[in-house]
Amino acid sequence: MTQPRRPSRRDVLGWTLAAGAASLISPRVPFAVAKDKPKGDDDPIPGKGQAKRLVLLYMAGGATQFETWSPKKKGSPNMGEAEPINTSVPGVEVGSYFQNVAKVMDDVCVVRSVTTKEGNHDRGRYLMHTGYVPNPTVQHPGIGSYVAHEIGDRDSTLPNFVSIGGSQGAGYMGVEWDPFVVSNPAAPVDNLTPPPGIDKRRRDSRLSLLDRLNREFEGDRGDDAVAPHRNMFERAKRLMDTPKNRAFDVSEEPDSIQKLYGQTTFGKGCIVARRLLEAGVKVVEVVQGGWDTHNNEHAAVKALAEAVDPGLSGLLRDLRDRGLLDETLVYWFSEFGRTPALGGGGNGDGGRGHYPQAFSVAFAGGGIKGGRVVGATDPDGVACTERPVAVQELHASICHSMGVDQDKVYFAGRRPVRLVDQFGGVRFPPIREMFV
């Protein structure tokens, strides 16, 4: 991991020259810059640091905004088979496949006007997770890694960041802050117990030998890469030995909780997320794939909703019932949205293509005011008509809720990098409407 350090005069000079050259060569100003400053924008935003833990619900593939958070009028050709339905908040509608989520909208804040230029899966996934456009010279940390790095406990027996399904890594922050990946939340975690025939004494003897070899190599070569590698094995041993690793075992939950979340892989992932948070893990990401609906979109989304609807609503209800929601930030997001028109443009019958120009995300807990909608699109869902939101504003809002300094400067090698990007020198504040 690269620790922050005070920049030298040479660093500052190089930084200034590089920024000036970049502005001349390729000015980058996202859509959301051109908006009026909200009234009272200089007032302190409440909710700073209220969240002590974070849940990321990532919809891999590009989740539709129409059938989820931004439905259009009944009968609109862009809605197809789905319909808008009322929620627990008067005047706020969601797609008809999300009946359970509709009942907990008092806790949910929807942002309907996220806009980017990245319509490629890999680039969109990277942008939404890191807040940066992909750059071949720097690997930026994802949300889970940078939040875990800022608020995590290095001596924790459990990982600070667990991803159920895989996630963006820690980039320049180092492998110590990469996610601990669980592939199947319904199955035992791989390698928590020694192989057959290897008892604890033999395991510890082997680990001790490995540690001695690593330390000798580090002493001879002065290779800074050895320390993170050694720390990784130490953390793995702590995880194997702690009784807290039972938090990964979803089978310990009663039938009532299993039913609340839904008997699906995503539902079980959300249960494990709550269990891990209670055990002390700071960040958990649960991934639901299948959202790249180029063909027969409505059947695909309806099937996805059968897992995501009870999983998300169950998580919010359970966190609320346990008194955890106010200090837990929940973030539902994807790499982009889907095209307004069904079919055409290379998509199959009833499918939607990639659409980063106008899509939706949702937040709950952690100081967020529920029952809110930020931004809007036109009646056809083609363009943002109110309060366009840049990805950097989403990251700034997460930092605000988690009590993380979005302006903190790290060094990727000798290159200074802010935690939250500043396109064209513009600092993006948290989304005030979500907190006030």
Buried (B, 14 or more C-beta within 10 A) or exposed (E): BBEEEEBEEEBEEBBEEEBEEEEEEEEEEBBBBEEEEBEEEEEEBEBBBBBBBBBBBBBBBBBBBBBBBBBBEEEBEBBBBBBBBEBBBEEBBBBBBBBBBBEBBBBBBBBBBBBBBBBBBEBBBBBBBBBBBBEEEBBBBBBBBBBBBBBBEEEBBBBBBBBBBBBBBBBBBBBBBBBBBBEEBBEEBEEEEBEEEEEEEEBEEEBEEEBEEBEEBBEEEEEEEBBBBBBBEEBBBBBBBBEBBEBBBBEEBEEEBBEBBBEBBBBBBBBBBBBBBBBBBBBBBBBBEBBBBBBEBBEBBBEBBBBBBBBBBBBBBBBBEEEBBBBBBBBBBBBBBBBBBBBEEEBEEBBBBBBBBBBBBBBBBBBBBBBBBBBBBEEEBBBBBEBBBBBBBBBBBBBBBBBBEBEBBBBBEEBBBBBBBEBEEBEBBBBBBBBB
